[in-house]
Amino acid sequence: MLRSVLLPALVLLALPNGVGAWHRAGHFATARIAWKQLDEGQRLAVYQLLKAHPHYAIYLADERPKDQVSEMEWAFLRASTWADWVRSPMAPGLDTAKRNEIRTQFNKPVWHYVDLPFIHPKDIARFDAEAIRKEILVPYYDDNGEARHALAALEWATKRLQARDIAPADRAVALTWLFHLVGDLHQPLHGTSLIASKATLDPPLDPPGGDQGGNRVQVRTSPYAKAVNLHFYWDAILFTDESSVADIDGVVAKLLSDPKLQRDQLPELQATDFVAWAEESLAMAKATVYQGKDGFLKVRTIPPRGTRITGGKQEAPLLPAGYQEAAERAAGRRMVLAGYRLADQLRPVLKR
């Protein structure tokens, strides 16, 4: 969702705890990187499939900044955020009944992440990481055939895109899920959750959900900032929701001009299976997300929603010096990898 990369002034000044998220501009950036990897014929093939989407007119082609981007590219970019739009769909002409119908049919909250467990270093002996991992991953599908996590959802989407007996509208829906989930899985806190005992962090972060991908741990970005959960911090690390297409394209151009982010400098691209991508996010969580200047990142844990809170007010710890820079470098690398991989996933589909 990079300070070694030269970013536009707007992004440099954006506070990570402001309004913004990887789920919008960050997904746009990933889609824009993928767009640049495809030739005109491939882009046109994606566009033709997206036009069969049931929400093409009311979402994929809607709100286009006509002086900045073509309809074909705008639909490509918006495809990457449709899976978030269906959480609470808004569009001209949508009444409450229709909004509820769309949300009921298409919103899949558990598809956006997979909680590979990261056991706090102090708790290695207290938890069985492999048992927790198995509980999270297996089975891939529930008794109704619904995907239980992002890895299963990606498998579902690719199989539907490859099938020859699927209606174009259904293939287009699967395509928008592919766009979104490739991006999601590369945000490290969509691929892991921290597990910690009460002896280590209080309130504890019990398995299997742990800190819910950073949603139950808080930090502050400055002495005067309000506490922000770590997941939101990472979602909003590069862009604000006010970032324009030109802003996003400027960041993408600088990322793609970085010698360290060229395809031949990214050994991770050798891994093409979805589990490996989640493992990369887990590894980044261990090395960067939860890593402070002097060891494990200091955080304040918060109780699960609905839990009664007792005791006095506690301040969330400040992020240590250098954390922001390391986080931005890591986020930039993940966005570029996601863009390259999305393009690589699209090419076989387009040959169908």
N, C-alpha and C positions, 0 to 999 in steps of 0.2 A: 505497500500500500509503500549518504550521497554527497556529502560535502566535498568529497574528492572530485566530484563532477561539478563543473561550473553551471550553477542554476540561475535562472532569471531572478531578478531582484524580488519579484512578487513572491516566489517560492522561498527564497532565503529569509524573508521577513515573516513568513507564515508561522504562527504559533502552532505547535503540535497538538495543543489541547483546544484549538479553535474548531469551528464547524468545518468538517471535511472528512474524507474517508477514502481508503483504498477502493472501497466498493464503487466509487464513481470515477473520479479523475484517474485514480490508479488503474482501474480496469480499462478506462479509455486508453491510457498509456500503453498497457499491455496489448490491447487490440491494435493500436496504431503501429506498434513494433511488428506485429504479425502482418499487418497490411503491407508494410514496406518489404516484407520477405516474399510476397506473392507477385506474380506477373498480372498483367491486365486481364488475361483470360481467366485466371484463377479467381481474381477479385469479382469478375462478372458472374462466375459460376456460384460463388457464395451469395452474391446479391440476388440472383434469380431464385435460389432456394429460400432466402430470407423473405422474399416477397410473398411466399406461400404461408408465412407465419400468421396465426390468427390475430395477432396484435401488431401487425405491420403498420397499419394506418394510425392506430391510436397510440402507439409507443415507438416502434423502431424508426418510423419516418417523421414522427412528430417533433415539434420544437427545434427544428433544424435551423442553425444560424446560416441563413442562405448565402451570405456574403463571405463565408469562411470555408464551407465544405460542401461537397456534392451530396446528393441524396444517397448515392451508392455507398460512399465512405461513411456517411452519418449512420446509415442502417448497420453497417459493419461495427462501428463504435458502440452504438446503442445495444447491439446484440449482447455485448459483454456485461450489461447491467440489467437486462430484462429480469433475470432471476431475483434481483433485489427489488425491482419495481413491483413484482407480483405479491410481495409481502403486504403492501398497502397501495393497490393500484389507483392512480388518479389520472383522469383524462377528461377532456370535454365530452359531455354526453353520457358519462358513466354514472348511473344512479347507484344507490346503496346496494340494491339487490344484485346488480351486475358486478359491482366491485366484490361483493361477498362470493359470488359465483366464481370469479377469476381466482380469488385468493384460495378458495377451497379446492379448486381443481389443480392449480399450478404451484402454490407455495409449498416448498419442501424445506423446512428449517434445518433438519439434520443433514441435508445434502451438502451444506456449505463447509463442512469441516470434518476432520477425523482426529480424535483425541489420543494420539500416540502418547503413552505415559512418559513423563520426565520425573523421575523420583529425585526429590531434593537430596543433595549429596550427604546430608546428615541422617537421611532416612533409608539409605540403601538396604540396610539389614532388616528394616521393619516391613518392607513391602516386596511382593513378588511381581516384578515388572512384567515378566513374560505372561503370568496369569492374567494380569490386568489388560495387557495388550490383546490377549486372546479374547477376553470378554468384550472388548471394544470392537474388534475386527470381525469376529466369527459369531454367527453367520453373516455373510455380506447382505443377505436379504431377509426380511421378516416373514412371518407366516402368510402375509398378504402379497408377497412378492415385491415389496417396497424396499428400495435401497436404504441401508441403515446408516450410511456415512458417505463422505465425499468420494472415497475410492470406489465404492459400489455404484454410486451415481455416475461417475465417469465411465465405468464399464458399461452401465446401462445406456448412456448416451452414445458411446461409440458403436455399440451393437446395433442400436436403432438406425444410426446413420449408415451403417454398412448393409442393413437389411434391404431386400428388393421388394418386399411386400408391404412396406410402410407408406402410408399416404404422405404426400409432400408437406402438408401442414404439420404432421407429427414429426417428420424428419426435421423440419425447421425449428420446432420446439426443442428437439434433442440438440440441434446445432447451437441454439442460444445457451443451453445448459453447458455444452462443451466450452464455449467461449468463457463463460463465467467461472466454471469450476477449475479450469486450468489456472486462471488468475488466483482464485481463492487458495488453492493448494500451495501456492508459492509465497503466500503471506505466512511467515513461520508460525503465528499463533492460530492459524487455521489447521495446523498439522500436529499440534501437541497441547498437552495440559500438564501443569505442574501438580505433583502429588506431594503433600507434606503432612507430617503428624502434628498433633497439638503441642508436643514437646519442642517442635521446631518453629512452627508458625501458629499463632492463635488469633482468630479461629483457624482450625485445621483445614486442610484441603484434601478431603477424603476421596479415595478412588470409588468409581472409575472416572468421574467427571473432573476431579481436582479443581483447579482454578478456572475451569471452563474457558480455556484458551486465553488466559490473561484477564478475563472479565471480573475475577474476584480478587485481584491484587491491584493496589493503587500506588501511584507515585506522584510527585510534583515536579514540574519542569523549571520552576524558579521559586524563590522564597515567597513571592507574592501570588503565585498561581494556585488555583484550586486543585484539589486532588483529581486525578484522571486515571481511569483504569488502563492497565498496560495494553490491553487489546486495542482500545480506541487510540491510544498514543501511536501504535504501529499502523493502524488503519490510516491515520491522518498525517503520516510522517512527511509526505512530500507535497501534497496539494491541499488547497482549500476547495470547498464546493463552488467558489466563485472563479476558479481557474477556467479560463476560456480555452477553446480549441487551440488557439495560437500559443497560449501558455504551455499547454500540455505538449504540443508539437515541439516547442523549444526545448523542453526537458528531454523529450525523446531523442531529438537530434543530437544533443550533447551526450546522452548515454551511449548512443550508437557510434559516436565518434571517439569514444574512450578506447584506447588500444587494449585495455585489459578486459573489455567486454565484447570483443570480437568472437565470432563462433569458434575459431581455432584456439582461443584462449580460455574456453569454458569446458573443462573436461567433464563437467556434470552432464553435458548434452549426450554423452555416450549412454546414459541411463534413460531408457524410453518407457519403462513401466511405471505406473502411477504410484505403487508402493515406494519405489525409490525416491520419487519426488517428495512424498511425505516424510521419508527418512531424512532427506536434506533439510526440510523445515525443522524437524526435531533436532538435528545436529546444530542448526543455526540458533535455535532456542537455547541450547546448552552453551554455545560459544559466544553468543552476542546478546540475545534478548534478556536472559536472566544473569548476565555476567556484569558485575560491577567493577569498579576500579581496583578494589582490594578483595576480590572474591565474589561470592554470590550476591546478586543485586538485592539491596535492601528495599523491601516492599511492606505495605500494610495490607493484610488480608481482610476481607469483608465477609460477613456471614452470607449464606445463601438467601435468596429473596424470600421474604416472608418470615425470616427468623427474628425473634425479638432481640434487640440490642440493649445490653446493659453496660454500666461502667462509664467513665468519663470520655471526653472527646480525645481522639488520638490524631496526630498529624501524620500524613503520608510522608515518607522520606523523600528527600530531593534526589533527582537523578545525578549520578556522579559526573565530574568533569570528563569530557571525551565521549560520553555515552551517545549523545546526539550524532556526532560525526560518524561513529562506528555503525550506528543504526541506519543512517542514511546510505552509507556505502553498501551495507548488506541489503537494504530494501531495493536499491538500484539494480544490484546484481540479480536479485530474485525477479524483478519486473522484466528485465531483459531476457532472462532464461524462460520466463513464462511466455513472452512474446514469440521467441524462437520456437518454443515447443508447440504453441498454438498453431503456428504456421505449419509445422511438421505434421500435426494431427489433421489439419485441414486438407493437405495435398492428397492423401489416399481417398478421402471422401469425395473430392472433386473429380476423381477418375471414374467414379461409379457410373 
